[in-house]
Amino acid sequence: MRVDGKPLRTIWPAADESRVTIIDQTRLPHEFVICELATLGDFEVAIREMKVRGAPLIGVTAAYGLAIALRDDPSDTGLAAASARLLATRPTAVNLAWALDVMRADLFGLPIAERAAAAFAKAGELADLDVAICDAIGANGLALIAKIAQRKGRVSILTHCNAGWLCAVDWGTATAPIYKAQEAGIDLHVYVDETRPRNQGASLTAWELGQQGVSHQVIVDNAGGHIMQHGGVDLVIVGTDRTTATGDVCNKIGTYLKALAAKDNGVPFYVAAPSSSIDFAIFDGVRDIPIEERSAREVTHMRGRTDDGRLETVRIVPEGSRVANPAFDVTPARLVSGLITERGIIPARREALATAFPERLVLVE
Ligand SMILES: CSC[C@H]1O[C@H](OP(=O)(O)O)[C@H](O)[C@@H]1O
């Protein structure tokens, strides 16, 4: 995508393969800060503290982290240990495991001396693959938006969290169809769920859409159902961190409630689902997907900029109150109108996923 008019990806490697550069997403929207990741520890902190976030991007970042770690210890134990450390950073998005599995499958058979360079090249391939997948999701989702535009002119879309350019290497997943529709000259408007507690919508999606010149309004999470009830939303498009082989969708907390409101109001509810976010080994999302519980501080404190430009973090919950902070929830397939994948828009059903991605099927006893 473009930042201040300049094309930019969310992660890019140094020419000497000693480090990668990322956008520190914890500093947006008030500051645009890039930082370098040069050690395995840097990568662990960046993913765990959500400097980089979003299922596709944390997968690609982990792939580069593994490559950097192999420069120090390319042995089998080194490969396994670095992979385990990166896998442990966040439990829910399956992209982390998918990317590390792809990397290990490529590397284990190689002579130790060749592993670091091969890993860096493979990580670059996964980054390019992510761009191509998101580009294809954009093209496939564009057809959906264009159909609504044909019928009613302006298309109003609601999205939750940030499944935008910042969650991937480029394009994003849920926002890819939005950007393609903008390129195609379709008149559209986006309702951006602020997405408490980390406000990925208010701080990241709103910033992104502003940079790309897409019409949008930030709304509190609890307003989406009301706006749908009053006919304000033509289409909901969200991302996914892990979609099961049966089409259950795990995504940022609050997605399930939007799906219920969409169902109740007859609003199409689509999930932009790159194959890297589909877990073909599980069949019941509520039972099988680990939901990350994040720190209480994310709920008790808010970070922002004062009117005179100072960046501050303030407490908004009484000291004595305890907090629960599940970071994701699971939307059952029955509430999903369709999955926008790189291979087309498919029903959120096992047979459709198996037909679309036969090479990903796993034998499960
Ligand atoms: C499709 S990736 C974007 C996805 O990731 C976000 O989670 P987080 O910001 O915690 O990494 C959220 O679930 C988005 O939908």
The ligand as a MOL file (V3000), in Angstrom:
LIG
                    3D

  0  0  0     0  0            999 V3000
M  V30 BEGIN CTAB
M  V30 COUNTS 15 15 0 0 0
M  V30 BEGIN ATOM
M  V30 1 C -6.6190 -11.5720 9.1960 0
M  V30 2 S -5.3270 -11.1420 10.2360 0
M  V30 3 C -6.0820 -9.8750 11.0920 0
M  V30 4 C -6.6720 -10.4080 12.3270 0
M  V30 5 O -5.6680 -10.4110 13.3420 0
M  V30 6 C -6.1270 -9.5890 14.3770 0
M  V30 7 O -5.7020 -10.0030 15.6110 0
M  V30 8 P -4.4430 -9.2540 16.3260 0
M  V30 9 O -4.5850 -7.8020 16.0500 0
M  V30 10 O -4.6120 -9.6400 17.7700 0
M  V30 11 O -3.2210 -9.8580 15.6910 0
M  V30 12 C -7.6240 -9.6560 14.2530 0
M  V30 13 O -8.1240 -10.8720 14.7300 0
M  V30 14 C -7.7700 -9.5380 12.7740 0
M  V30 15 O -8.9980 -9.8950 12.2470 0
M  V30 END ATOM
M  V30 BEGIN BOND
M  V30 1 1 1 2
M  V30 2 1 2 3
M  V30 3 1 3 4
M  V30 4 1 4 5
M  V30 5 1 4 14
M  V30 6 1 5 6
M  V30 7 1 6 7
M  V30 8 1 6 12
M  V30 9 1 7 8
M  V30 10 2 8 9
M  V30 11 1 8 10
M  V30 12 1 8 11
M  V30 13 1 12 13
M  V30 14 1 12 14
M  V30 15 1 14 15
M  V30 END BOND
M  V30 END CTAB
M  END
